[in-house]
Amino acid sequence: MRQAEESALRWFEPAIRRLIAQEGFVTTDGTIGVLATGTLDAASLSSLLQSLLLRVPEGTWELVTHPGYNDAGLKKVRTRLRASRELEMAALRVIEGFPQIELVSFAALRAPSAPATNL
């Protein structure tokens, strides 16, 4: 099912990229880890990060993950990700072994440069 969802997103990608550019939205250059949602452990994250550094162009990439602790608040919410939250929290420590990767928040993303105008 996840692969079908990813295929659909790839099919819509050109239209989405055009809309982002036209509207001046701020976004990342892409995402990694979508297919690993709910199963992301230290070994799979390490593999994803190695692939990112070897094959993906430089830029800002979103790591899709849902780390957290299974506390009382989470127990009240229906989610299939409950079992993986602590696993993903532990997996994020792998990033420390990749000094060439800088963690940033979405607040650090920059808007695309405005086109130059001639006056």
Stockholm file with secondary structure:
# STOCKHOLM 1.0

chainA/1-119         MRQAEESALRWFEPAIRRLIAQEGFVTTDGTIGVLATGTLDAASLSSLLQSLLLRVPEGTWELVTHPGYNDAGLKKVRTRLRASRELEMAALRVIEGFPQIELVSFAALRAPSAPATNL
#=GR chainA/1-119 SS CHHHHHHHHHHHHHHHHHHHHHHTCCCCSEEECGGGTTTCCHHHHHHHHHHHHHHSCSSCEEECCCCCCCCHHHHTSCCTTGGGHHHHHHHGGGGGGCTTCCCCCGGGCCCCCCCCCCC
#=GC SS_cons         CHHHHHHHHHHHHHHHHHHHHHHTCCCCSEEECGGGTTTCCHHHHHHHHHHHHHHSCSSCEEECCCCCCCCHHHHTSCCTTGGGHHHHHHHGGGGGGCTTCCCCCGGGCCCCCCCCCCC
//
